Amino acid sequence: MPKIAVVEDVGKDADTLRAYIERFSEDRGVRTSVRVFSNAVDFLDKYSSDFDIVFMDIEMPMLSGMDASRKLRAMDGEVVLIFVTNLAQYAVEGYEVNAFDFIVKPVNYHSFSMKFERALDRLGRSSGVIVRIKTREKLACVPSSEIKYIEVYDHDLVYHTVKGDMTATGTLSDVESKLEGAGFFRLSRYSLVNLSFVRAVRSTYVDVDGAEVQISGARRKELMAALVGWPDGMGAGDVCTRYPTSFSIAPCSCSSFSPPACSFSYT
């Protein structure tokens, strides 16, 4: 679920942006979360690295949107930044802070919807959601496609990625919401797995690229169904080949499928 910040000191303009986001979300069936800040200082003080899109007014008291964006980029180089302004000439300065787009006031819904749709596409519809992982040492931006699984360990979250493990604070439920639609499955209260890395499903655990991750019995059948429908995972043919026909996930006609690239077993 994309998380969006609106930084706007004019109340009616902030209300308009929020209303347009909600209208777009309802029309397109997209779940979004919106938080409004009335000034840039408050926004930066309370900035959360899990924002996906920031609509930033440029002309604001205390701290201008342009100066705030420079500070924002020092904290987060990946968030999609869209300026909202009365003056189109700010577009040149926008390159300095890698602004994704500009919306000129007064904002109309047609212009907003086109730019907002482009921003949502940018978030990773083709390459996966970008997950911002704030460790004790740094803020890492990791494509969801590189995350194998996430587990709760000693009140922290451990992200197991193709490039190594990272530990961060947070809740698994928040991460699950963030990764909705990205091909992740909740195995239990303590783990979330990327279906693309599932290699086999055993009676009590799942083989995730060689790692054994425990699965609750109640979730096992749902996982099998999810794997059948996931294009980058095991797929219907693999499920049919790897599991006995008595396990009713899909009609078994193995001869109609190509053999899997590697062998699997069921225990």
C-alpha positions as CSV (number, residue, x, y, z in Angstrom):
1,M,0.0,0.0,0.0
2,P,1.7,3.3,-1.1
3,K,2.2,5.8,1.7
4,I,1.9,9.4,0.6
5,A,2.9,12.6,2.4
6,V,1.4,16.0,1.4
7,V,3.4,19.0,2.6
8,E,1.3,22.1,2.0
9,D,0.7,25.1,4.2
10,V,-2.5,26.3,2.5
11,G,-5.4,24.3,4.0
12,K,-7.7,24.3,1.0
13,D,-4.8,23.2,-1.3
14,A,-3.9,20.3,1.1
15,D,-7.6,19.3,1.2
16,T,-7.7,19.3,-2.6
17,L,-4.7,17.0,-2.9
18,R,-6.0,14.6,-0.3
19,A,-9.4,14.5,-2.0
20,Y,-7.7,13.8,-5.4
21,I,-5.6,11.0,-4.0
22,E,-8.7,9.4,-2.4
23,R,-10.7,9.9,-5.6
24,F,-8.0,8.3,-7.7
25,S,-7.6,5.4,-5.2
26,E,-11.3,4.7,-5.3
27,D,-11.6,4.9,-9.1
28,R,-8.6,2.7,-9.7
29,G,-9.0,0.3,-6.8
30,V,-5.7,1.2,-5.3
31,R,-5.2,1.3,-1.5
32,T,-3.2,4.3,-0.3
33,S,-2.4,6.0,3.0
34,V,-2.2,9.8,3.1
35,R,-0.6,12.0,5.8
36,V,-0.8,15.8,5.6
37,F,1.9,18.2,7.0
38,S,1.2,21.9,7.3
39,N,4.8,22.9,7.1
40,A,8.1,21.5,6.0
41,V,9.8,21.7,9.4
42,D,7.2,19.4,11.0
43,F,7.4,17.1,8.0
44,L,11.2,16.7,8.3
45,D,11.1,16.3,12.1
46,K,8.5,13.5,11.8
47,Y,9.8,12.0,8.5
48,S,9.3,8.3,8.1
49,S,11.5,6.5,5.6
50,D,8.5,4.3,4.5
51,F,6.9,7.2,2.6
52,D,6.7,6.3,-1.1
53,I,5.5,9.6,-2.6
54,V,5.9,13.2,-1.3
55,F,3.8,16.1,-2.7
56,M,5.8,19.2,-1.7
57,D,4.6,22.8,-1.9
58,I,7.5,25.1,-2.7
59,E,6.4,28.4,-1.3
60,M,6.0,27.9,2.4
61,P,6.9,29.9,5.5
62,M,9.7,28.8,8.0
63,L,11.3,26.5,5.4
64,S,10.7,26.5,1.7
65,G,9.8,23.3,-0.2
66,M,13.0,23.5,-2.2
67,D,15.2,23.8,0.9
68,A,13.2,21.1,2.6
69,S,13.7,18.8,-0.4
70,R,17.5,19.2,-0.2
71,K,17.3,18.1,3.4
72,L,14.9,15.3,2.4
73,R,17.3,14.0,-0.2
74,A,20.1,13.8,2.4
75,M,17.9,11.4,4.4
76,D,16.2,9.5,1.5
77,G,17.4,9.4,-2.1
78,E,14.7,7.2,-3.4
79,V,11.3,8.6,-2.4
80,V,9.3,10.0,-5.3
81,L,9.2,13.8,-5.0
82,I,6.5,15.8,-6.8
83,F,6.5,19.6,-6.4
84,V,3.3,21.6,-6.2
85,T,3.8,25.2,-7.1
86,N,2.3,28.4,-8.5
87,L,5.5,29.1,-10.5
88,A,6.6,26.8,-13.3
89,Q,10.1,28.2,-13.3
90,Y,11.0,26.2,-10.3
91,A,11.3,23.2,-12.6
92,V,14.9,24.0,-13.3
93,E,15.8,23.9,-9.6
94,G,13.9,20.6,-9.3
95,Y,16.7,18.7,-11.2
96,E,19.0,19.5,-8.2
97,V,16.9,17.4,-5.9
98,N,15.8,14.8,-8.5
99,A,12.1,15.9,-8.5
100,F,10.0,13.3,-10.3
101,D,7.4,15.8,-11.6
102,F,5.7,19.2,-11.1
103,I,2.1,20.1,-10.6
104,V,1.2,23.8,-11.2
105,K,-1.5,25.4,-9.1
106,P,-4.5,25.6,-9.3
107,V,-4.4,21.8,-9.4
108,N,-7.0,20.1,-11.6
109,Y,-7.9,16.4,-11.3
110,H,-7.0,15.5,-14.9
111,S,-3.5,16.7,-14.6
112,F,-3.1,15.3,-11.1
113,S,-4.3,11.8,-12.0
114,M,-1.9,11.5,-14.9
115,K,1.1,12.5,-12.8
116,F,0.0,10.4,-9.8
117,E,-0.4,7.4,-12.0
118,R,3.1,7.9,-13.4
119,A,4.4,8.1,-9.9
120,L,2.7,4.9,-8.8
121,D,4.2,3.2,-11.9
122,R,7.6,4.5,-10.8
123,L,7.2,2.8,-7.5
124,G,8.0,-0.5,-9.0
125,R,5.1,-2.0,-10.9
126,S,7.6,-3.5,-13.3
127,S,10.7,-4.0,-11.1
128,G,9.1,-4.6,-7.7
129,V,8.3,-2.4,-4.8
130,I,11.3,-0.5,-3.3
131,V,11.6,-1.4,0.4
132,R,13.3,1.2,2.6
133,I,15.1,-0.7,5.4
134,K,16.4,1.6,8.2
135,T,19.1,-0.3,10.1
136,R,21.2,1.2,12.9
137,E,23.9,2.2,10.5
138,K,22.0,3.4,7.4
139,L,18.9,3.6,5.3
140,A,19.0,0.9,2.6
141,C,16.6,0.9,-0.4
142,V,16.1,-2.6,-1.6
143,P,13.9,-3.9,-4.4
144,S,11.3,-6.4,-3.2
145,S,12.6,-8.8,-5.8
146,E,15.9,-9.1,-3.9
147,I,14.3,-10.0,-0.6
148,K,14.1,-13.7,0.0
149,Y,12.2,-13.6,3.3
150,I,11.7,-11.6,6.4
151,E,11.5,-12.9,9.9
152,V,10.9,-11.7,13.4
153,Y,13.9,-12.2,15.6
154,D,14.3,-11.0,19.2
155,H,11.8,-8.1,18.6
156,D,13.5,-7.0,15.4
157,L,12.9,-7.7,11.7
158,V,15.6,-9.6,9.8
159,Y,15.5,-9.1,6.1
160,H,17.2,-11.9,4.2
161,T,18.2,-10.6,0.8
162,V,20.3,-11.8,-2.1
163,K,23.1,-9.5,-0.9
164,G,23.0,-10.4,2.7
165,D,21.0,-10.0,5.9
166,M,19.8,-6.7,7.4
167,T,18.3,-6.1,10.8
168,A,15.8,-3.3,11.4
169,T,12.9,-2.3,13.7
170,G,9.3,-2.4,12.7
171,T,6.4,-4.9,12.6
172,L,5.9,-7.7,10.2
173,S,2.3,-6.6,9.6
174,D,3.5,-3.2,8.4
175,V,5.9,-4.8,6.0
176,E,3.3,-7.2,4.8
177,S,1.0,-4.2,4.0
178,K,3.8,-2.5,2.2
179,L,4.5,-5.6,0.0
180,E,0.9,-6.2,-0.9
181,G,0.7,-7.4,-4.5
182,A,4.5,-8.0,-4.7
183,G,4.4,-11.8,-4.4
184,F,5.0,-12.2,-0.7
185,F,3.2,-14.7,1.6
186,R,2.8,-14.8,5.4
187,L,3.9,-18.2,6.6
188,S,3.3,-17.6,10.3
189,R,3.2,-14.8,12.8
190,Y,7.0,-14.7,12.5
191,S,7.8,-14.8,8.8
192,L,7.0,-13.5,5.4
193,V,8.4,-15.2,2.3
194,N,9.0,-14.1,-1.3
195,L,7.2,-16.7,-3.5
196,S,9.8,-16.4,-6.2
197,F,12.4,-18.0,-3.8
198,V,10.3,-20.9,-2.6
199,R,12.0,-24.2,-3.7
200,A,9.9,-26.8,-1.8
201,V,7.2,-27.1,0.7
202,R,7.7,-29.7,3.5
203,S,5.3,-30.7,6.2
204,T,6.6,-28.2,8.8
205,Y,8.8,-25.8,6.9
206,V,9.4,-24.2,3.5
207,D,12.7,-24.4,1.6
208,V,13.4,-20.7,0.7
209,D,16.5,-20.8,-1.5
210,G,18.1,-23.3,0.8
211,A,16.9,-21.9,4.1
212,E,14.4,-23.8,6.2
213,V,11.6,-21.4,7.3
214,Q,8.8,-22.8,9.5
215,I,5.2,-22.7,8.3
216,S,2.1,-23.0,10.4
217,G,-0.1,-26.0,9.4
218,A,-3.1,-23.7,8.9
219,R,-1.2,-21.7,6.2
220,R,0.2,-24.6,4.2
221,K,-2.7,-25.2,1.9
222,E,-3.0,-21.5,1.2
223,L,0.7,-21.4,0.3
224,M,0.3,-24.2,-2.2
225,A,-2.6,-22.4,-3.9
226,A,-0.6,-19.2,-4.0
227,L,2.3,-20.9,-5.6
228,V,0.1,-22.3,-8.3
229,G,-1.0,-18.8,-9.3
230,W,2.4,-17.1,-8.9
231,P,4.2,-16.7,-12.3
232,D,7.7,-16.6,-10.9
233,G,7.2,-19.3,-8.3
234,M,6.8,-23.1,-8.6
235,G,3.7,-22.9,-10.9
236,A,1.0,-25.4,-11.6
237,G,3.3,-27.9,-13.4
238,D,5.9,-27.9,-10.6
239,V,3.2,-28.4,-7.9
240,C,1.9,-31.3,-10.0
241,T,5.3,-32.9,-10.3
242,R,6.5,-32.3,-6.8
243,Y,3.5,-33.3,-4.8
244,P,1.3,-36.4,-4.7
245,T,-2.0,-36.4,-6.4
246,S,-3.8,-36.9,-3.2
247,F,-2.9,-33.3,-2.2
248,S,-5.7,-31.5,-4.0
249,I,-4.3,-28.3,-5.2
250,A,-4.8,-28.6,-9.0
251,P,-5.8,-31.4,-11.4
252,C,-2.8,-33.6,-12.0
253,S,-1.8,-34.2,-15.6
254,C,2.0,-34.0,-15.4
255,S,2.5,-35.1,-18.9
256,S,1.0,-31.8,-20.1
257,F,3.7,-29.8,-18.3
258,S,7.4,-29.4,-18.9
259,P,9.6,-31.1,-16.3
260,P,10.9,-28.7,-13.7
261,A,14.4,-27.4,-14.0
262,C,15.4,-29.0,-10.7
263,S,14.2,-31.9,-8.6
264,F,12.0,-31.6,-5.5
265,S,10.7,-34.0,-3.0
266,Y,7.8,-34.1,-0.6
267,T,7.9,-35.3,3.0
